[in-house]
Amino acid sequence: MSKSKAIVIGAGIVGLATARALAVKGYSVQVFERGDKATGASVRNFGMVWPVGQPKGLLYERALRSRNIWEEISKSGAFWIDPVGSLHVAHNEMEWIVLQELYEEFKTDRPVKLLSAKQIAEQTEAVIQKNLLGGLYSADEIIIDPREAIAALPLYLEAKYKIEFYWNRCVSYISDNTVYIGNNEDYEAEIIFICSGTDFETLYPEDFAAYPLTKCKLQMMRVASQPQNWRIGPALCGGLSLIHYNSFKGAPSLPELKAFYEEEMSAYREWGIHVMISQNEAGELTIGDSHEYGNTHDPFDKAFINQLILDYLKKFASLKDLNIIQTWNGIYPKLTNGDTELFFSPEAGVYVLNGLGGAGMTLSFGLAEEIVKGL
């Protein structure tokens, strides 16, 4: 008996996760990607799989499921991962109060520890000790190299699930469960998923226009491999990250901290800057980032934003080598109404999955399983 056919359009992390979920459910899956590799937000991020940023309940459980799938695939040798966890540090009293409040909130159902300045020094040399009051460590987080992992996943999915990949195929339109590519190619499937990232204009633009979607541009930098194989330990976050993630909103003192940043660090708030550091297998460090919102973005990076990021980095972290070898920007889709994903069907048998914001690496695998299970 032949399998039901499914098509996925887009080979970023959302498309790859959806292809996997469909294959696990028993579909014969084809993936179409307009380029010869993924070049969007899926390869332009920290490589952080970040359950600590997700609020209690469905989203946290989804993040844990996604992390488990990343770990499962990595065991095949497809790509490197590092289960180093994350460390948020406090260098002023308000940040430290918020971290203590978060520890009380998280400690019953998350693997977190409240660390003193001395304990942090024992765990990592990268955090500046001057004025350090303490930090919140979470063991949930893992680091991957997104460029390596997103390139390796298609090969893994081909071998494991017989998923077929068609590169350099831009889908022109869809009609009656048929995908049309140019004038000469068409492919039929019972189910078609569109996972098109920030491309709201090519397929079903009128439908996309009906939803509260915008595009977020972020700037990031990569620092050279650290000398003598020096590692920073856990992924590091300065105090500004405390006002970025929804999971932290339960801290009673967070509004006071936010008001402090608004007054004392207005440029950082204006450009949506909070500073984090991750380290890949080669020892290179990814540093960022900023957040600019709008439907059309200037393709050029702003030097002053990168400088603000580096200036703040130097307030909480000290690296052995700060030689910048790459700078770039990434753009991802984001819903403006607070929803965490966009899922709709513009016509029978066709589904759109999009709008995960900056949490694609963290949530896609778990979300795709939930969506496909519910079909």
Beta strands, then each sheet from edge to edge (+ up, - down):
strand 1: 5-9
strand 2: 28-32
strand 3: 48-49
strand 4: 81-82
strand 5: 86-90
strand 6: 112-116
strand 7: 134-138
strand 8: 142-144
strand 9: 164-166
strand 10: 173-175
strand 11: 178-181
strand 12: 185-188
strand 13: 191-194
strand 14: 213-223
strand 15: 235-237
strand 16: 276-279
strand 17: 285-288
strand 18: 292-294
strand 19: 324-335
strand 20: 342-347
strand 21: 350-354
sheet 1: 9+ 2+ 1+ 13+ 21+ 20-
sheet 2: 3+ 8- 4+
sheet 3: 6+ 7- 5+ 15+ 16- 17+ 14- 18+
sheet 4: 6+ 7- 5+ 15+ 16- 17+ 14- 19+
sheet 5: 10+ 11- 12+
end
